[in-house]
Amino acid sequence: MRGNFRWLALLLILCSVVLGADPSAMDKGRVHALKVTVLSTMLADGDELGEWGFSALVEADGHRILFDTGGHSDVVLKNCGTLKIDLTTVPEVVLSHWHPDHVGGFITLRDSVLATTPTALARTHVGEGIFLPRTGSADGVQINPMLSIKPTYEKSGGEFVVHDKPVQLYPGVWLTGPVPRKYPERNWSKGVQVKAPTGVKEDNLPEDTALIFDTDKGLVVLTGCGHAGVVNIADFARATVRPSRIYALIGGLHLFEASEKTLVWTAEKLNSFGVDNLLGAHCTGVETVYRFRHDLGLDRSHAVVGAVGATFELGHGIDPRQIAK
């Protein structure tokens, strides 16, 4: 019987080669339907609210994931109401890092679904290091909101899943976990200290994590702030999942304060990977988006500033809505 299974597996691989499929895709899986909707960023039109923060809803082959939760406690909740997005059908959350502009709406959103659907927003994926104490001044006052969020969320029945390495959440849907800093991208703000197991040091957001979607058109990368560095994230995605083009780069890239030298270097590296679509939101920087549009050889339909309600969808590309067209 075991020999029959081996022959069946060999036959499936042979058929995939004959039909032109990638045998590795059979093992890792691909995402065939993907839509990412921006729920929080600075730019907004219509009745939505803008803020300094980021959040997005992911819909991938029927799986729904909330990625980050914005800055103010109620902005993402109000925008979901305006955009007619039902969070009671979203079981999982990913928090990219500890900063308040990405976790500010977390408990409010959990509370909003708890009475009717306690399984909604009940499982949250984070990178290792997100619960480390942080201080932002000489007085040593703790500023990491995740230390108070954790017991509140767990009391509601929520569960945190901490990742120290890449993991495939669903076929073709990857969480990077902490991203190695292969290139010296200093992509974080100064002045914050982290109390790590190795001692107190400058906080470079060791937990910073992103979502990667493996599609037939290439990799789609979703970042919160990209504090690990967009080049490091893209490089790690290609090394972890497969060395494909970056079909879409979505979210915050934390380049709004970047120097000319940094922007030139970053564009050159991204060009070497190949980037087909850019939806630059939050801390990317408006000027950075336009700069990358030029340097990556994209046009205005393939590189836009992210706005609340903007979407990226496989087969349809970017819908920037009105204000960012």
Secondary structure, DSSP 8 states (H G I E B T S, - for coil): -HHHHHHHHHHHHHHHHHTT--HHHHHH--B-SEEEEEEE-SB--TT----S--EEEEEETTEEEEE---SSTTHHHHHHHHTT--GGG--EEE---S-HHHHTTHHHHHHHHHTT-TTTT-EEEEETTTTS-EE-STT--B--THHHHHHHHHHTT-EEEEESS-EEEETTEEE--S----S----S-SS-EEEETTEEEE---TT---EEEEETTEEEEEESS-TT-HHHHHHHHHHHT-S--EEEEEEE---TT--HHHHHHHHHHHHHH-B--EEEEGGG-HHHHHHHHHHTT--TTTEEE-BTT-EEETTTEEE-TTTT-
